[in-house]
Amino acid sequence: MDTTSLILTTLSSSNGPILTAEAFPDLDFTTLKSSLDRLASREMISYETLERDEYSLSEEAQGIAREGSHEAKVFEAVRKALDGLKVSELQNVVGRESAKVGQGKAFQAKWIRKDGDVLRAQVDSIVDVTREQLETIARDKMHPDAKVLADLKKRKLVAPRKVITFAVSKGAKFAAEFVKEETDLTAEMLASGAWKTAQLKPYNFKAKGALTMSGALHPLMKVRHEFRQIFFELGFTEMATNNFVETGFWNFDALFVPQQHPARDMQDTFFISDPVKGERPRHDDSSSEKEKKLLDFDKYWTDTQAVHQDGAFGSIGYRYPWREEESLRLVLRTHTTPASAYMLHKLSLHPGPARYFSIDRVFRNESVDATHLAEFHQVEGVIADFGLTLGGLIGFMEVFFGKMGIHGLRFKPAYNPYTEPSLEIFAWHNGLNKWVEIGNSGMFRPEMLEPMGLPKDLRVYGWGLSLERPTMIKYKLSNIRELVGHKLDLSFVESNPAVRLEKE
């Protein structure tokens, strides 16, 4: 007899609800639940799920139930020694485990006392409470005192397990026999007329469909998409950032970073070992014929050297011997600002208002911690125009971050070789419960802009932030390693919806 028929037969002969644990103790849970759901969907039965905790004895606890607790064994050994039992001899009498555990428990119960190095009995007889508790649990699978259970669990003497049973009652359409439902209306049934008496299975419109396997965007890519939409909404043009490897010229020199600056040291920069050097700045394949004709990279090179070494364009420079060899060293780019420098150099052909942005990977030789990685994504924006001021930069930052739902910014003066004045940008992180730096900003120095051929009165805002920090704030993550790396939970990637950054 199948499970469905067995349930109906048992229920027919019963005057009230039946408990499956008593009526069908040997039935497989999955098979039983499937049959109950099938009958309940046809209103032949109704059932209630009952859950309870049961406790089983560990191997150690089974030994205690048979032979007595560790503390009882210690007491009996001490009681039998008429002149007391030396502490050093206890292990030989009751065993290592009982001596280790039972001695403290016997002292705690005040069954024994220590007289120098000798143990003596303090009472004539005891009740082995632990043994009685375990015998009760072995018999009833439970104990009436929750505190006792908690203590035994802590000592790893008992282990809980969840027991599920069902209370089954007759339903509105109960019948002693389960009639098979037809799932298809066939041509034969129509021809013979059998469809008129056939029991057709109703559609279950509440059933959930099986989840289909599909790809999912990483949370970083979801936030990246929203950033791009914000930039496009504000009239920005996306820059090409396909060079992960740059020369020291574009990564540092063009940005007025001196060659002895700590940022070039091994602890901050990944240097390329093969090849070690690159080429001088030149036109790339994307340059138009007009750009190739009008943009003078040789002059840009010599003017950059001059502003570093001797000073130029009204600046005294850094006044150090600038080395071509250092400028041509290849590095993994430490920021995406080399792309901004290249676009601003092109802007010198037709100086005027411009807005550029980029979002791509950069590399820093940093120690990994809760908020830093050696590889991350940088979001960078550049605005060029006449008459720009520091107040305008602060105002624009509040608008920009406000569009992603980050308000109440704080600004702190900072130092950057290529911006002056410079500002660090901070926002409150609820997960970390502190202010965290989310970006850096400033106005590009004339020593960076004028060697490019840009006019003196053209001002340029520049700012950058990591993509990871705002993503962590948005998804309430306190550790960046939960977002990127081997600790990333793939279900986090699959289940999180596309983020919608707050729009003003």
TORLUM-284255 format. One line per field, with one value per residue (C-alpha): residue in one letter; x negated, y, z negated. Coordinates in Angstrom, 2 decimals. Layout:
<nodes>
code	a; ...
u	X; ...
v	Y; ...
w	Z; ...
</nodes>
This chain:
<nodes>
code	m; d; t; t; s; l; i; l; t; t; l; s; s; s; n; g; p; i; l; t; a; e; a; f; p; d; l; d; f; t; t; l; k; s; s; l; d; r; l; a; s; r; e; m; i; s; y; e; t; l; e; r; d; e; y; s; l; s; e; e; a; q; g; i; a; r; e; g; s; h; e; a; k; v; f; e; a; v; r; k; a; l; d; g; l; k; v; s; e; l; q; n; v; v; g; r; e; s; a; k; v; g; q; g; k; a; f; q; a; k; w; i; r; k; d; g; d; v; l; r; a; q; v; d; s; i; v; d; v; t; r; e; q; l; e; t; i; a; r; d; k; m; h; p; d; a; k; v; l; a; d; l; k; k; r; k; l; v; a; p; r; k; v; i; t; f; a; v; s; k; g; a; k; f; a; a; e; f; v; k; e; e; t; d; l; t; a; e; m; l; a; s; g; a; w; k; t; a; q; l; k; p; y; n; f; k; a; k; g; a; l; t; m; s; g; a; l; h; p; l; m; k; v; r; h; e; f; r; q; i; f; f; e; l; g; f; t; e; m; a; t; n; n; f; v; e; t; g; f; w; n; f; d; a; l; f; v; p; q; q; h; p; a; r; d; m; q; d; t; f; f; i; s; d; p; v; k; g; e; r; p; r; h; d; d; s; s; s; e; k; e; k; k; l; l; d; f; d; k; y; w; t; d; t; q; a; v; h; q; d; g; a; f; g; s; i; g; y; r; y; p; w; r; e; e; e; s; l; r; l; v; l; r; t; h; t; t; p; a; s; a; y; m; l; h; k; l; s; l; h; p; g; p; a; r; y; f; s; i; d; r; v; f; r; n; e; s; v; d; a; t; h; l; a; e; f; h; q; v; e; g; v; i; a; d; f; g; l; t; l; g; g; l; i; g; f; m; e; v; f; f; g; k; m; g; i; h; g; l; r; f; k; p; a; y; n; p; y; t; e; p; s; l; e; i; f; a; w; h; n; g; l; n; k; w; v; e; i; g; n; s; g; m; f; r; p; e; m; l; e; p; m; g; l; p; k; d; l; r; v; y; g; w; g; l; s; l; e; r; p; t; m; i; k; y; k; l; s; n; i; r; e; l; v; g; h; k; l; d; l; s; f; v; e; s; n; p; a; v; r; l; e; k; e
u	0.00; -1.41; -1.83; 1.22; 3.55; 2.03; 2.79; 6.42; 6.99; 5.55; 7.61; 10.82; 10.58; 9.85; 12.42; 10.12; 6.76; 3.80; 0.17; -2.13; -4.98; -2.74; -0.83; -3.72; -6.97; -8.95; -7.87; -10.45; -9.83; -10.05; -7.63; -5.21; -5.27; -4.73; -1.67; -0.21; -0.61; 1.02; 4.04; 4.27; 4.27; 7.45; 9.00; 9.14; 7.18; 5.83; 2.73; 0.78; -3.01; -4.29; -7.92; -9.75; -13.32; -14.64; -17.99; -20.30; -23.21; -26.78; -29.08; -30.53; -27.04; -26.01; -28.99; -27.94; -24.37; -25.77; -28.64; -28.11; -29.43; -33.06; -32.46; -30.71; -33.66; -36.05; -33.93; -33.74; -37.50; -38.19; -35.56; -37.02; -40.51; -40.34; -43.36; -42.49; -43.70; -46.70; -45.99; -48.85; -47.22; -43.70; -44.33; -45.58; -42.40; -39.60; -41.30; -42.61; -39.29; -37.37; -40.23; -40.37; -36.64; -35.30; -37.67; -36.45; -32.78; -33.21; -34.84; -32.03; -29.39; -31.34; -31.61; -35.37; -37.96; -41.71; -43.92; -47.45; -48.09; -45.43; -41.77; -39.22; -35.45; -33.30; -29.97; -28.98; -26.90; -25.87; -23.16; -24.64; -22.50; -24.23; -23.61; -19.93; -19.54; -21.03; -18.89; -15.80; -16.87; -17.68; -14.16; -12.09; -14.36; -13.82; -14.32; -11.81; -14.50; -15.83; -18.77; -19.85; -19.68; -21.75; -24.40; -24.56; -24.78; -27.67; -29.44; -28.73; -26.91; -23.67; -22.91; -19.57; -17.74; -14.57; -11.70; -8.84; -5.54; -2.11; 1.37; 3.64; 7.43; 10.14; 10.78; 13.96; 13.64; 12.32; 12.69; 11.26; 9.83; 7.54; 8.67; 5.85; 6.17; 5.61; 3.10; 3.76; 6.89; 6.10; 7.68; 8.71; 10.57; 12.45; 13.33; 14.55; 16.29; 14.14; 13.36; 16.87; 16.17; 12.41; 10.99; 8.89; 6.10; 6.75; 4.16; 2.21; 1.85; 0.07; -2.79; -6.16; -8.13; -11.59; -14.36; -16.20; -19.97; -21.13; -24.02; -24.13; -25.96; -28.41; -27.32; -30.34; -29.08; -25.58; -26.91; -29.28; -26.28; -24.56; -27.70; -27.89; -24.25; -24.95; -27.92; -25.98; -23.08; -25.53; -26.89; -30.19; -32.06; -33.63; -37.40; -39.23; -41.09; -42.47; -46.10; -46.71; -50.44; -51.71; -55.09; -56.23; -55.75; -51.97; -51.44; -53.59; -55.57; -52.68; -50.81; -53.68; -54.58; -58.34; -60.53; -61.63; -58.03; -57.18; -54.35; -57.04; -58.59; -58.11; -55.65; -53.07; -53.73; -53.97; -56.83; -57.05; -60.16; -59.88; -60.13; -61.42; -61.02; -58.46; -58.50; -58.28; -54.75; -53.50; -50.31; -48.32; -46.23; -43.09; -44.68; -43.23; -45.40; -44.69; -45.83; -48.98; -49.74; -48.99; -49.81; -53.51; -54.48; -58.16; -57.40; -55.14; -58.02; -60.58; -58.16; -57.28; -60.98; -61.56; -58.73; -60.08; -63.79; -64.20; -60.71; -58.58; -55.28; -55.79; -56.64; -60.03; -59.47; -61.03; -64.64; -66.09; -67.91; -65.03; -65.93; -64.51; -65.19; -62.87; -60.18; -60.13; -59.88; -56.76; -54.30; -50.87; -48.88; -48.22; -45.24; -43.26; -44.48; -46.95; -43.86; -42.68; -46.11; -46.01; -42.50; -43.46; -46.50; -44.16; -41.90; -44.72; -43.78; -40.43; -40.48; -37.05; -34.50; -34.77; -33.68; -35.34; -34.99; -36.36; -35.75; -38.40; -40.91; -44.02; -46.77; -48.48; -51.05; -49.12; -48.39; -44.93; -42.56; -38.84; -38.75; -41.78; -42.79; -45.87; -43.60; -40.42; -38.30; -38.72; -35.94; -37.39; -35.84; -37.36; -35.68; -37.50; -36.14; -36.95; -36.21; -36.01; -36.46; -36.98; -33.45; -32.14; -34.08; -32.57; -29.09; -29.51; -30.76; -27.62; -25.46; -27.46; -27.43; -23.85; -22.77; -23.95; -22.20; -25.30; -24.62; -26.19; -29.71; -32.74; -35.78; -39.32; -42.29; -44.87; -48.03; -48.24; -51.21; -48.92; -46.07; -46.09; -43.94; -43.09; -40.25; -39.60; -35.90; -34.36; -30.97; -29.44; -29.47; -26.68; -28.24; -31.63; -30.00; -32.57; -33.50; -35.33; -37.17; -35.24; -37.15; -39.85; -39.47; -41.12; -41.93; -44.74; -47.92; -49.16; -52.44; -50.38; -48.08; -50.29; -52.91; -49.97; -49.38; -46.19; -45.58; -46.45; -42.87; -41.45; -40.71; -40.17; -38.40; -39.56; -38.26; -38.48; -37.02; -37.03; -34.03; -34.29; -33.66; -30.26; -29.28; -30.10; -28.06; -25.12; -25.11; -25.98; -29.25; -31.92; -34.69; -35.79; -36.80; -33.09; -32.68; -35.77; -37.88; -37.62; -35.26; -32.61; -29.32; -27.98; -24.42; -25.08; -25.85; -22.84; -20.20; -20.92; -18.75; -20.11; -20.95; -19.07; -21.11; -18.97; -18.18; -17.61
v	0.00; 3.38; 6.21; 8.18; 5.19; 4.29; 7.78; 7.64; 4.10; 5.00; 8.21; 6.34; 4.05; 6.93; 9.07; 12.10; 13.47; 11.13; 11.84; 10.67; 9.94; 7.35; 6.06; 5.94; 5.83; 4.19; 6.35; 8.54; 12.22; 13.45; 10.79; 11.48; 15.26; 14.87; 12.66; 15.01; 18.00; 16.05; 15.20; 18.67; 20.32; 18.33; 19.22; 15.54; 16.21; 19.08; 18.87; 20.84; 20.78; 20.13; 20.72; 19.73; 19.32; 15.94; 15.23; 12.28; 11.23; 11.50; 8.50; 9.98; 10.57; 6.98; 5.82; 8.13; 6.75; 3.20; 3.65; 6.98; 10.52; 11.58; 13.43; 10.41; 8.19; 10.66; 10.75; 6.96; 6.65; 9.23; 7.73; 4.24; 5.50; 5.47; 7.75; 9.95; 9.77; 11.68; 14.02; 12.43; 8.98; 9.98; 9.56; 5.99; 5.07; 6.69; 7.37; 10.53; 11.92; 11.36; 12.85; 15.91; 16.64; 15.03; 16.55; 20.11; 19.04; 17.16; 20.20; 22.41; 20.08; 20.06; 16.27; 16.32; 18.65; 19.05; 18.57; 19.47; 17.08; 14.61; 14.47; 13.55; 12.88; 15.60; 13.70; 10.09; 9.61; 11.47; 11.53; 11.27; 14.04; 14.08; 10.37; 10.74; 13.67; 11.69; 8.64; 10.88; 12.22; 8.72; 7.63; 10.71; 12.40; 15.57; 17.03; 19.31; 21.79; 23.98; 25.09; 21.46; 20.94; 24.05; 22.87; 19.37; 20.85; 23.05; 19.94; 18.24; 15.39; 15.84; 16.96; 18.43; 17.51; 18.91; 16.41; 17.26; 15.41; 16.14; 16.12; 14.97; 15.45; 14.67; 17.42; 18.79; 16.40; 13.38; 10.00; 6.62; 6.20; 8.47; 8.76; 9.40; 12.77; 13.10; 15.75; 15.73; 15.81; 13.33; 12.71; 9.21; 10.66; 13.06; 10.31; 7.83; 10.37; 9.34; 13.00; 13.46; 11.27; 11.71; 13.41; 16.25; 17.72; 21.45; 24.04; 25.27; 28.94; 29.49; 27.12; 28.75; 28.00; 26.53; 29.09; 29.24; 29.48; 32.81; 35.19; 38.03; 41.33; 41.78; 44.53; 46.58; 46.49; 47.47; 50.52; 51.24; 51.38; 53.88; 56.02; 56.11; 57.20; 60.03; 61.21; 61.09; 62.94; 65.71; 66.04; 64.12; 62.23; 58.87; 58.61; 55.59; 53.78; 50.71; 51.17; 49.27; 49.84; 53.43; 55.12; 57.16; 60.22; 59.83; 58.32; 60.85; 63.47; 64.87; 65.33; 67.33; 64.48; 64.81; 61.84; 61.46; 61.41; 58.49; 57.42; 56.07; 53.85; 50.09; 50.08; 52.07; 51.16; 47.95; 48.31; 46.24; 44.06; 43.00; 45.34; 47.85; 50.97; 52.37; 55.05; 58.81; 60.26; 60.05; 59.89; 56.67; 54.93; 56.87; 60.27; 62.07; 63.57; 67.05; 66.01; 64.42; 67.65; 70.12; 68.30; 68.62; 65.84; 66.76; 70.24; 68.75; 66.49; 69.30; 71.71; 69.04; 68.46; 72.21; 72.80; 69.96; 70.70; 74.47; 75.92; 77.43; 79.22; 81.37; 78.43; 77.76; 73.99; 71.36; 72.21; 68.69; 66.86; 65.33; 61.94; 60.62; 57.06; 57.45; 59.04; 56.07; 53.32; 51.21; 50.84; 49.41; 52.63; 53.83; 55.95; 56.74; 60.36; 59.59; 59.27; 62.69; 64.18; 62.78; 64.21; 67.63; 67.70; 67.09; 69.85; 72.35; 72.18; 73.83; 75.14; 75.52; 73.91; 70.11; 67.32; 63.90; 60.82; 57.30; 54.18; 51.48; 49.41; 50.78; 49.11; 50.05; 48.02; 48.23; 45.89; 44.35; 45.21; 45.80; 48.85; 48.48; 46.19; 46.15; 46.36; 48.44; 50.56; 54.32; 56.68; 59.91; 63.10; 66.20; 69.55; 72.23; 75.75; 79.42; 81.08; 77.96; 78.37; 76.15; 76.91; 75.64; 72.39; 71.83; 72.59; 70.20; 67.42; 67.79; 67.54; 64.60; 62.50; 63.55; 61.79; 58.49; 59.09; 60.25; 63.51; 65.53; 65.42; 66.69; 68.20; 68.28; 70.19; 67.84; 67.73; 66.43; 67.18; 67.96; 69.86; 73.03; 73.58; 69.92; 68.43; 64.97; 64.02; 62.09; 60.42; 58.61; 54.79; 53.20; 49.73; 50.82; 53.48; 56.11; 58.70; 57.17; 58.87; 58.35; 60.62; 63.14; 66.34; 69.60; 72.10; 71.05; 73.11; 75.43; 73.42; 70.49; 72.37; 74.98; 72.53; 70.94; 74.21; 75.16; 78.91; 80.42; 81.36; 77.87; 76.11; 72.36; 70.47; 66.93; 64.34; 60.62; 57.94; 54.20; 52.31; 49.87; 52.33; 53.63; 50.06; 48.96; 51.85; 51.07; 47.32; 47.82; 45.87; 46.53; 44.43; 44.90; 41.22; 40.33; 42.29; 41.13; 38.01; 34.44; 35.37; 36.63; 34.72; 33.97; 34.03; 37.67; 38.39; 36.46; 37.65; 41.37; 43.54; 46.16; 49.17; 52.40; 55.28; 58.05; 60.80; 64.38
w	0.00; 0.97; -1.56; -0.36; -0.69; -4.08; -5.44; -4.21; -5.57; -8.98; -9.15; -8.15; -11.16; -13.55; -15.32; -15.53; -14.44; -14.17; -14.96; -12.20; -14.64; -16.36; -13.33; -10.83; -12.83; -10.02; -7.10; -5.35; -6.16; -2.55; -1.28; -4.14; -3.61; 0.14; -0.41; -3.02; -0.68; 2.16; 0.03; -1.53; 1.93; 2.71; -0.71; -1.62; -4.79; -6.84; -8.94; -11.50; -11.81; -15.33; -16.26; -19.40; -20.59; -21.61; -23.23; -22.76; -24.96; -23.75; -24.08; -27.28; -28.67; -27.95; -30.01; -32.87; -32.76; -33.06; -35.51; -37.27; -36.82; -37.02; -40.27; -41.81; -40.88; -42.51; -45.69; -45.93; -45.46; -48.19; -50.56; -50.28; -51.17; -54.95; -55.40; -52.44; -48.85; -47.58; -44.65; -42.71; -43.06; -42.01; -38.29; -38.81; -40.71; -38.61; -35.28; -33.68; -32.39; -35.63; -37.67; -35.41; -35.28; -38.45; -40.99; -40.33; -40.28; -43.58; -45.19; -43.83; -45.34; -48.65; -48.60; -49.18; -50.64; -50.23; -53.26; -52.10; -49.23; -50.43; -49.41; -52.09; -51.98; -53.49; -53.53; -54.13; -50.98; -47.83; -45.19; -41.69; -40.21; -36.82; -36.34; -37.27; -34.85; -32.00; -32.79; -32.60; -29.21; -27.92; -28.89; -27.98; -25.37; -27.43; -30.90; -32.61; -33.70; -30.85; -33.01; -33.42; -29.67; -29.03; -31.49; -29.97; -26.46; -27.61; -28.94; -25.56; -27.27; -25.28; -21.74; -20.61; -17.43; -15.94; -15.65; -13.31; -13.35; -11.91; -13.41; -10.56; -10.44; -7.89; -5.38; -3.79; -0.81; -2.70; -1.05; -1.95; 1.53; 3.49; 7.10; 9.49; 11.19; 14.89; 15.83; 19.59; 21.68; 24.48; 27.87; 26.71; 23.71; 25.97; 28.48; 25.86; 23.64; 20.68; 20.04; 18.63; 15.59; 15.36; 12.28; 13.72; 11.66; 11.05; 11.85; 8.84; 9.54; 6.22; 7.03; 7.40; 10.53; 10.35; 10.28; 13.58; 13.60; 14.91; 14.74; 12.24; 12.18; 9.33; 6.90; 8.02; 11.60; 10.50; 8.67; 11.59; 13.93; 11.65; 11.48; 15.28; 15.46; 12.99; 15.03; 18.30; 16.64; 15.66; 19.20; 18.87; 21.60; 20.75; 21.20; 22.58; 19.76; 21.51; 20.37; 17.13; 17.63; 17.89; 17.98; 15.02; 17.23; 17.56; 14.11; 12.19; 14.15; 16.19; 12.89; 11.33; 8.94; 8.23; 9.02; 5.40; 4.14; 1.77; 4.11; 6.46; 3.80; 3.91; 1.00; 3.03; 6.65; 8.65; 11.14; 14.33; 14.61; 18.26; 20.07; 17.56; 19.73; 22.11; 24.80; 24.65; 24.96; 28.52; 30.56; 30.27; 32.90; 31.91; 32.72; 35.72; 38.45; 37.07; 33.60; 35.00; 36.82; 34.02; 30.76; 30.05; 27.63; 27.80; 26.46; 23.80; 22.72; 22.48; 20.76; 18.18; 17.53; 17.20; 14.71; 12.54; 12.74; 13.16; 12.78; 15.54; 16.17; 13.07; 10.80; 9.21; 9.70; 7.48; 8.48; 8.67; 11.50; 13.47; 14.98; 18.24; 17.14; 14.15; 16.31; 18.70; 16.04; 16.53; 13.65; 13.02; 12.91; 9.39; 10.49; 13.65; 13.72; 16.58; 18.81; 17.56; 18.32; 21.85; 22.47; 21.06; 23.33; 26.27; 24.96; 25.61; 29.32; 28.55; 24.96; 23.39; 21.12; 20.92; 18.61; 18.56; 16.37; 16.09; 13.97; 14.08; 12.12; 10.48; 8.46; 5.18; 3.29; 0.01; -2.88; -2.69; -5.55; -6.11; -3.82; -1.50; 1.36; 3.56; 6.61; 6.74; 9.04; 9.21; 10.20; 11.56; 12.80; 14.42; 15.16; 17.17; 17.51; 17.00; 13.65; 11.51; 7.72; 4.69; 3.47; 6.78; 6.31; 2.83; 4.15; 7.06; 4.74; 2.63; 5.75; 7.14; 3.95; 3.20; 6.38; 4.88; 1.55; -0.38; -2.22; -5.02; -3.59; -5.46; -3.77; -5.10; -3.63; -2.15; -0.07; 3.48; 5.77; 8.71; 7.01; 4.96; 2.99; 2.22; 0.17; -1.26; -1.30; -4.22; -4.75; -7.71; -7.42; -9.50; -9.29; -10.61; -12.82; -11.89; -9.27; -6.32; -3.49; -0.26; 2.12; 2.84; 4.81; 5.75; 8.50; 10.86; 10.45; 13.22; 13.24; 14.55; 16.94; 18.62; 20.00; 21.82; 23.68; 21.80; 21.20; 17.81; 16.95; 17.57; 14.29; 13.82; 11.04; 10.43; 7.99; 7.48; 5.26; 5.13; 6.44; 3.54; 0.67; 1.89; 2.75; -0.80; -2.22; 0.06; -0.68; -4.40; -4.29; -6.90; -5.31; -1.70; -1.56; -1.70; 1.56; 3.48; 3.02; 1.78; -1.09; 1.32; 0.98; 4.48; 3.16; 2.19; 5.87; 7.15; 4.68; 4.32; 6.55; 8.90; 6.77; 7.36; 6.06; 4.66; 7.14; 6.01
</nodes>
